[in-house]
């Protein structure tokens, strides 16, 4: 299991939203096919076919817990991991 897979697993478990680094969360979104636009400290992620966008700002070097939850909700809502990955959770 690679680093990105471990971070995705951590996000989906929802037990340590405060312990996800901002860089790792951004890498997960890139891995899932999101594009990124940066305006100041705001990192705006979007993907064709999704209505929502994700607007992330770091808190020191960590992702904010509510933003980790937003990413988790998008992964689940749109099935961004595919069927085989969802069964292992």
N, C-alpha and C positions, 0 to 999 in steps of 0.2 A: 504494500500500500504506500503510495507516494505522499509527499507532503500535502499537496492540494487535496487529495482524498481524505487525509487525516483531518484537515481543517474543515472540509465539507461535513464529515462525520460529526465533528465537534459542534458545528453550527446546527445541524439537524437534531442533535440530542437536546440542545437547549439548556444544558446544565451549567455552561460556563460562558455565557454571553459577555461577561465583563473581561474575559481573558483571551479575546480574539484580537490579534494585532491588526492595525489599520491596513498595513501592507498586505497581510495574508487575505483579508477580506476583499481587497481590490483584486488580488491575483485570482481568487475564486471567481469573481464576476467576469474577469477577462477569460478565464478557462471555460466559463459557461456561454461565451460568445457575446458578451456585452461590449459595447463601445463606450469610450470615456471622453468626457469633455471637462476641462478644468477651468473654473473661474475663481480666482483667489484661493481660498482654502476649501472651496466646494468642489467635490469630485462628483460629476453627474454621469450616471450610467444609464444607458438605454439600449434596447435591442429590438430589431424588427419583429413585428408580430405581438409585442407586448404593449398593453395600454399604459402601464405604470412606468415611471422612471424611479431610479434610486439616487438620492442626493446624500452623499456621505461627507462628513467633516471629521477629521481626527481629534481625539482628546489626548493630547501628548502623543504617544505612539500607539495608543489603543483605539479600536473602533468603539463607538458608543453602543451600549447594550440594545437600545431600541432600534438602532440601525441594523444590528445583527439579526434581530427578530424580523425586520422588514425583508431582509434577504432570505431568511428561512421561509417566510410566508410566500414569497415569490417562487422559490424553488418548488415548494409543495403545490401551490396553486396551478402553476404551468407545467408541472412534471418535467423540470429542466434536466433531471438526471436520467430520465428514461426508466422503463419498467424494471429492468434487472437491478439497478442500483437501489430503487425504492424498497425492494423486498428484503434487503439486508438490514434494514433499520428497524 
